[in-house]
Amino acid sequence: MPVAMKLSDELVEDAKLYAAAEHRSVPRQIEYWARIGKAVIDNPDMPLRLIQDVMLSREEVNAGQTVPYEMG
């Protein structure tokens, strides 16, 4: 559900740079930062890189881009 909110000009300008570099829209970049921030708060003992890798892995599974691992 879309929600209108006021954001600082500084945050939006920072998001523009990262959004362009990562091929996201500015709202999607801010949404990504919010998800990362929430994950860090929810998992204070996990390194940021591990959290990012877990998030990426979940998206790969959702997109059907995984291959089952077979032992042996």
N, C-alpha and C positions, 0 to 999 in steps of 0.2 A: 504494500500500500504506500504510494508516494506521500511524503510529508514535506511541506515547505518549512524551511528553517533558515535563520540568518547565520552566516558563517563569516569569519573575519576575512578581509581582503588578503591578508598574509597567507592564511591557510589555502585559500582558493588559488593564489598565485603559485604557491609551492606545489599544489596538486596538479596544476597545469603542466609543470615541468616533468613531474614523474609520470603523469598520464600520457604525455607525448612519447616519453622514452619507453613506456611499457605498453603502448598501443591500447590505452583505455580511455574512456571518456572521463572528464573531471569528476562527475558524480560517482562513477564506478571506482575511480581511484580513491576517493574519500571513503566509500563503502568498504573497499579492500583494507584501508588503514584501520577502519573501525573493527573489522573482523579480526585482523591481526592483534590489535590492542586488546580486544576481549579475550582472545585465545591466550595471550601472554598473562593477563590478569587471572584467568581461570587455571593456568598451568605455570605457576611462578618458578618451578624448578626445572622447566624445560627450556633449552636454548632456543632463541628465535629461529635459527636456521632449521632446527628440527620441526618446529611448529609450521614453518613455511613448507617444508617437504611433506609433512602429513597432509596439509591442505591441498597441495598439488596432487598427491597420491589419491586422495578422495575424488578429485575432479577427473583424474585419469580413469578411475573405476567407473564413475558415472558416465563417462564418454565412451566406455567400452574399449579403452586402449590398453588393456592389460592381458597378459598371457598367464594361464595357470602354471604354477611351478610344480614340476614332477620330480620326486625324489629318485635318485638312483640313476 
